[in-house]
Amino acid sequence: MVTESNETGNLEKIKQKILVLSGKGGVGKSTVSAHLALSLARRGLKTGLMDVDLHGPSITRMFELKNFQVGVSEDGTPRPVEVAPNLKVVSIGMILESENDAVIWRGPMKYGVIKQFLQEVDWGELDCLVIDSPPGTGDEPLSVAQLAGKNSSALVITTPQQIALSDVRRSITFCKKLNLPIIGIIENMSGFTCPHCGGRTDLFSSGGGEKLAAETGVPFLGGVPFDPGIVVCGDSGKGFSEDLPGEIMPRIMNFLNFKNNKPEEVKKMKIAIPTAGKQLCMHFGHCDEFALVEIDETTKKASNVEYLVPPPHEPGVLPKWLNEQGANVIIAGGMGQRAQGLFAQNGISVVVGAQGGSPEELAEAYIAQTLQTGSNVCDH
């Protein structure tokens, strides 16, 4: 049985916690965690995403946070980064000096870091916290389950093939022994539909997740197919524009007793570009004007460009001002790490290393994922 943690005030402000678990590594647990968190946030729920997968933190890559550090408030409390409307993120990857660093820690140190992340991060009021947990059924997942405390439930991820199912079956036993409620099983990498001919291929067998759910008495929530678009989103840090497929989200919302709202309309894509003479200014703080390029969601082309004179450049002013103008993304030739962090805290994704061009050209290349970038000309 899970021994409830002595919840700090921070955890008490969170209505629900979802532990995304799998006894098997490499099943796409982090991808599902990120996709789920964005799907919840798009429904208007105040959502947090916490990555405590010590040896394989992927969330920093998926949200372009690989150069960010965990924020710290004046009293020393760790703070998450706001990456999208209603969505805040903290990852173990944000405390490492380099994304290439290996975590070589013994058990007590791992427990201490997991405890700090789960009990000390200042999330504020949240409807739901999604926790991307370490794989397996050993010390680390046990620490996560015990420290998360009350109002916690598990989402179990598998792939269809038998070698994965045998490990995932242990995760279900793990949850039942800890009296951790299971929302259900998601079968990831569930077939591939050819974008050209529409034919379906089961790359890793088929139906394994549904069979496992029937055997163990756990709800089957649905399958997530192979989708090249998901790969591109994860690698580029652009997030996921679509909900988890089928009935997965309505079933999760029903389990959590949240009102099953349809996803809110995504804010119109507005890309901010610092300009001088209507061309990219290589440093955002030295520009004459900012071009705000609005993207047509259907054609993926620039539908409107507005040029605005920025307020006097002082630390923190431009990120807040551009957020008020509705900007989702800023494209710059160069930007320092501190400024990037301030933009992220204001919900604006940062792209640096742009090589030059008109605002329309840069914005359309970004949407088409063909934007050419080089070194950050202001990497200090």
C-alpha positions in Angstrom: 0.0 0.0 0.0 1.2 3.5 -0.8 2.1 5.4 2.3 0.7 8.9 1.8 3.4 11.6 1.8 3.3 14.5 4.2 2.2 16.8 1.4 3.7 20.3 1.3 1.5 23.3 0.6 2.6 23.1 -3.0 1.2 19.6 -3.5 -2.0 20.4 -1.7 -2.8 23.0 -4.4 -2.9 20.3 -7.1 -6.3 18.7 -7.6 -5.2 15.6 -9.5 -1.8 13.9 -10.3 -1.4 11.4 -13.1 1.7 9.2 -13.0 2.6 8.0 -16.5 4.2 4.6 -15.9 5.6 1.7 -17.9 7.6 -1.3 -16.8 9.3 -1.1 -20.2 11.6 1.6 -21.5 11.3 3.0 -25.0 7.5 2.7 -25.3 7.0 6.4 -25.8 6.0 7.3 -22.2 7.4 10.8 -22.5 5.7 11.4 -25.8 2.3 10.4 -24.3 3.0 12.5 -21.2 3.7 15.6 -23.2 0.7 15.0 -25.5 -1.6 14.4 -22.6 -0.4 17.6 -20.8 -1.1 19.7 -23.9 -4.5 18.1 -24.4 -5.5 18.9 -20.8 -4.2 22.5 -21.1 -6.1 23.0 -24.3 -9.3 22.1 -22.4 -8.7 25.1 -20.1 -7.3 23.0 -17.3 -4.4 24.5 -15.4 -1.8 21.8 -16.0 1.7 21.0 -14.9 4.1 18.5 -16.6 7.0 17.2 -14.4 9.7 15.0 -15.8 11.4 12.9 -13.2 12.8 10.2 -15.5 16.3 10.6 -14.2 18.2 8.6 -16.8 16.2 9.6 -19.9 14.7 13.1 -19.5 13.0 13.9 -22.9 10.6 16.7 -22.0 13.3 19.4 -22.3 13.8 18.4 -26.0 10.1 18.2 -26.7 9.5 21.8 -25.5 12.8 23.4 -26.6 13.9 23.7 -23.0 17.3 22.1 -23.3 19.1 25.4 -22.5 16.9 26.3 -19.6 17.5 25.9 -15.9 14.8 25.4 -13.3 13.7 28.9 -12.1 14.1 29.9 -8.5 11.9 32.4 -6.6 13.2 35.0 -4.1 12.8 32.5 -1.3 14.7 29.8 -3.2 11.7 27.8 -4.2 12.0 26.0 -7.6 9.6 27.3 -10.2 8.3 25.8 -13.5 8.6 27.4 -16.9 5.3 28.3 -18.7 5.6 26.8 -22.2 2.0 27.3 -23.4 -1.3 28.7 -22.2 -2.3 26.7 -19.0 0.8 24.6 -19.1 3.9 24.7 -16.9 6.9 22.4 -17.1 9.8 21.2 -14.9 12.3 18.6 -16.0 15.2 16.8 -14.4 17.0 17.7 -17.7 16.8 21.4 -16.6 19.2 20.8 -13.6 21.9 19.2 -15.7 24.7 21.3 -17.1 24.5 19.6 -20.5 21.9 17.4 -22.2 24.8 14.9 -22.7 25.5 14.6 -19.0 24.9 11.1 -17.6 23.2 10.8 -14.2 25.4 8.6 -12.1 23.7 8.7 -8.7 23.1 6.2 -6.0 19.6 5.5 -4.6 19.5 8.1 -1.7 20.5 10.9 -4.1 17.9 9.9 -6.6 15.3 9.8 -3.9 16.3 13.2 -2.7 16.0 14.8 -6.1 12.7 13.2 -6.8 11.4 14.3 -3.4 12.6 17.9 -4.1 10.8 18.0 -7.5 7.6 16.5 -6.2 7.3 18.4 -3.0 9.1 21.7 -3.4 8.3 23.0 -6.9 5.9 26.0 -6.6 3.3 25.2 -9.2 0.6 27.4 -7.8 -3.0 26.2 -8.2 -3.2 23.3 -10.7 -6.1 21.2 -11.9 -3.7 18.4 -12.9 -0.1 17.5 -12.7 1.2 14.9 -15.2 4.3 13.1 -14.0 6.6 11.4 -16.5 7.9 8.7 -14.3 11.0 6.5 -14.6 10.5 3.1 -16.3 10.4 -0.1 -14.3 8.9 -1.1 -10.9 12.0 -0.4 -8.7 13.0 2.3 -6.2 12.5 5.3 -8.5 8.9 4.6 -9.6 8.1 3.5 -6.0 9.5 6.9 -4.7 7.4 8.8 -7.2 4.2 6.8 -6.3 4.7 7.3 -2.6 5.8 11.0 -2.7 3.0 12.1 -5.0 0.5 11.5 -2.2 -3.3 11.5 -2.3 -5.4 12.2 -5.4 -2.9 10.3 -7.6 -3.6 7.8 -10.3 -1.7 5.9 -13.0 -1.7 5.8 -16.7 0.1 2.7 -18.1 1.8 2.8 -21.5 2.7 -0.2 -23.6 3.4 -1.1 -27.1 1.7 -4.1 -28.8 4.5 -6.7 -28.9 4.7 -9.5 -26.3 8.2 -8.6 -25.1 6.8 -5.2 -23.9 3.5 -6.6 -22.6 5.3 -8.9 -20.1 7.1 -5.9 -18.5 4.1 -3.7 -18.5 2.1 -6.5 -16.8 4.4 -6.0 -13.9 3.5 -2.3 -13.8 -0.1 -3.2 -13.3 0.8 -5.5 -10.5 2.9 -2.7 -9.0 0.0 -0.3 -9.1 -2.5 -2.8 -7.6 -0.1 -3.7 -4.7 0.3 0.0 -3.9 -3.5 0.6 -4.2 -2.7 3.2 -6.9 -5.8 3.6 -9.0 -5.2 2.9 -12.7 -6.9 5.2 -15.2 -6.2 2.7 -18.0 -3.8 1.4 -20.6 -2.7 3.2 -23.7 -1.2 1.2 -26.6 1.4 3.4 -28.2 2.9 2.7 -31.6 -0.3 1.0 -32.5 0.0 0.5 -36.2 1.0 2.8 -39.0 -1.3 4.3 -41.6 0.5 5.2 -44.9 0.0 8.9 -45.7 0.1 8.0 -49.4 -2.2 5.0 -49.9 -4.0 4.9 -46.6 -3.1 1.3 -46.0 -2.4 0.1 -42.4 0.6 -1.9 -41.3 1.0 -3.4 -37.8 4.7 -2.9 -37.3 4.7 -4.4 -33.7 1.9 -6.9 -33.9 -1.5 -5.6 -32.9 -4.1 -5.7 -30.1 -1.6 -6.5 -27.3 -2.7 -3.6 -25.1 -6.3 -4.4 -25.4 -5.7 -8.1 -24.6 -3.6 -7.1 -21.6 -6.4 -4.8 -20.3 -8.9 -7.6 -20.6 -6.6 -10.0 -18.7 -5.9 -7.7 -15.9 -9.3 -6.0 -15.5 -7.9 -2.6 -16.4 -9.7 -0.2 -18.8 -8.3 0.0 -22.3 -8.2 3.7 -23.3 -7.2 3.3 -27.0 -4.2 3.2 -29.3 -1.9 5.9 -30.5 -0.6 5.0 -34.0 2.8 5.8 -35.5 2.6 9.3 -36.9 5.6 11.0 -38.6 4.0 14.3 -37.5 4.4 13.4 -33.9 8.1 12.6 -34.4 8.6 16.0 -36.0 6.8 17.8 -33.2 8.8 16.0 -30.6 12.2 16.6 -32.2 11.5 20.2 -33.1 10.0 21.3 -29.8 6.8 22.6 -31.4 4.4 20.6 -29.3 1.3 18.7 -30.5 -1.5 20.4 -32.4 -3.9 17.5 -32.1 -5.6 15.8 -29.2 -4.7 12.2 -28.2 -6.7 10.2 -30.7 -10.1 8.5 -30.4 -11.8 8.3 -27.0 -8.6 8.5 -24.9 -9.1 12.0 -23.7 -12.8 11.7 -22.9 -12.1 8.5 -20.9 -9.3 10.2 -19.0 -11.5 13.3 -18.3 -14.3 11.0 -17.1 -12.0 9.1 -14.7 -10.7 12.3 -13.2 -14.2 13.7 -12.9 -13.3 16.8 -14.9 -15.9 18.4 -17.2 -15.2 16.9 -20.6 -14.9 20.2 -22.5 -13.8 20.1 -26.1 -10.3 21.6 -26.7 -10.3 25.3 -26.6 -9.5 27.1 -29.8 -5.8 27.4 -30.1 -4.7 31.0 -30.1 -4.0 32.3 -33.6 -0.4 31.8 -34.4 1.5 35.1 -34.2 5.2 35.2 -34.7 7.2 38.1 -33.5 10.3 39.1 -35.5 12.7 42.0 -34.6 13.2 44.1 -37.7 15.3 46.9 -39.1 14.3 48.2 -42.5 11.6 45.5 -42.7 14.2 42.8 -42.5 15.4 40.6 -39.6 17.4 42.5 -37.1 20.0 40.0 -35.7 19.5 41.0 -32.1 16.0 41.4 -30.7 17.0 44.2 -28.3 18.4 46.5 -30.9 15.5 46.5 -33.4 13.6 49.5 -34.7 10.3 47.6 -34.9 8.8 44.2 -34.2 6.9 42.5 -37.0 3.9 40.5 -35.8 3.1 37.9 -38.5 -0.3 36.2 -38.2 -0.4 32.8 -39.8 -3.5 31.5 -41.6 -4.2 28.0 -40.0 -5.5 26.6 -43.2 -3.0 27.8 -45.8 0.0 28.0 -43.4 0.8 31.4 -45.0 1.2 34.8 -43.6 -2.2 36.4 -43.5 -1.3 39.7 -41.9 1.8 41.6 -40.8 1.8 44.4 -38.3 4.8 46.5 -37.4 5.0 47.8 -33.9 7.5 50.1 -32.2 8.7 48.4 -29.0 8.8 50.0 -25.5 12.2 51.0 -24.1 14.3 47.9 -23.8 14.7 46.9 -20.1 15.0 43.4 -18.7 11.7 41.6 -18.8 9.8 44.4 -20.6 9.8 43.0 -24.2 8.6 39.4 -23.3 5.7 40.7 -21.3 4.8 43.3 -24.0 5.0 40.7 -26.8 2.8 38.3 -24.8 0.2 41.1 -24.5 0.3 41.5 -28.3 -0.6 37.8 -28.7 2.8 36.5 -29.8 3.3 32.7 -29.5 6.9 32.6 -31.0 9.8 34.9 -31.4 12.4 34.3 -34.1 15.7 36.1 -33.6 19.3 36.0 -34.8 20.6 36.1 -31.3 19.3 36.1 -27.7 21.0 35.5 -24.3 20.0 32.7 -22.1 18.4 34.9 -19.4 16.2 36.6 -22.0 15.2 33.2 -23.4 14.1 32.2 -20.0 12.0 35.4 -19.6 10.3 34.7 -22.9 9.5 31.1 -21.9 8.0 32.3 -18.6 5.7 34.5 -20.7 4.6 31.6 -22.8 6.6 32.5 -25.9 8.7 29.9 -27.7 12.1 31.1 -28.8 14.0 30.3 -32.0 17.5 31.7 -32.3 20.1 31.6 -35.1 17.9 32.8 -37.9 20.0 33.9 -40.8 18.0 36.9 -42.2 15.1 37.6 -44.5 11.7 39.3 -44.4 9.2 38.6 -41.6 6.9 36.8 -44.0 9.6 34.5 -45.3 10.9 33.7 -41.9 7.5 33.0 -40.4 6.3 30.8 -43.3 9.6 28.9 -43.2 9.1 28.3 -39.5 5.6 26.9 -40.0 6.8 24.7 -42.9 9.7 23.5 -40.7 12.3 24.6 -43.3 13.7 27.6 -41.4 17.5 27.6 -41.6 19.2 28.4 -38.4 22.9 28.8 -37.4 24.7 29.8 -34.3 23.2 32.0 -31.7 24.9 35.4 -32.3 24.3 36.4 -28.7 25.0 33.2 -26.8 26.1 34.6 -23.4 
